[in-house]
Amino acid sequence: MNSNSTYSKDIKARSKLRFIKGLYPRFKNYLINNFIIWIARRKGATIGQCVTMPYKLAKSANSNLTVGNHTSIQSHLIDLRCKVTIGSYVIIGSDVQIITLSHNIDSVDWEHKPYGIEIEDYCWLATRVFVLPSCQLIGYGAVCAAGSVLTRNVDSMAIVTGNPAVLLRKRKNVHTDLCVESMLGNDFVAYINAYKTKFK
């Protein structure tokens, strides 16, 4: 996010009093979220800076979970029995479900079949996207529309929709100027840094 983004301009335009009023709710969210991230890391997950996630996901976290920086996760329905790698500036909406393990249906023993998934930087998985184990890669900047069912890998910059998800078109840009953590009110650090640039 650059200092000329809409977010930065909005913060810099605030009066000192309005800026101070905005600190309290952000600081409260910052403390709560840092505690949640601390739990996830303690359970073995690798979590970057300025990541937002639900408490239920942190509670079930393990060493299979890796998350980059400035990522917003609103769902706890992520199967961590296999490796899940989520990049930076990723947005995962509410009720998104990711399944990483299946069964060998041709086996008399019905043994587990591990898959895992990598979600690259700047992806957006909208509300109630359902990711099946056969989808092991969601490429850079991909957008998965609400309710999509992903049965195979998604190409970089692809916008997919439907059940099963199909290509709608290619995305023109990624959300480089969006303060992702502000979407869930976890932007305490970004809020202060943006206001500081007002005086530089």
Summary of the structure (lengths in Angstrom):
residues: 200
radius of gyration: 18.4
end to end distance: 17.0
largest distance: 69.2
contacts: 648
relative contact order: 0.16
helix: 28%
strand: 22%
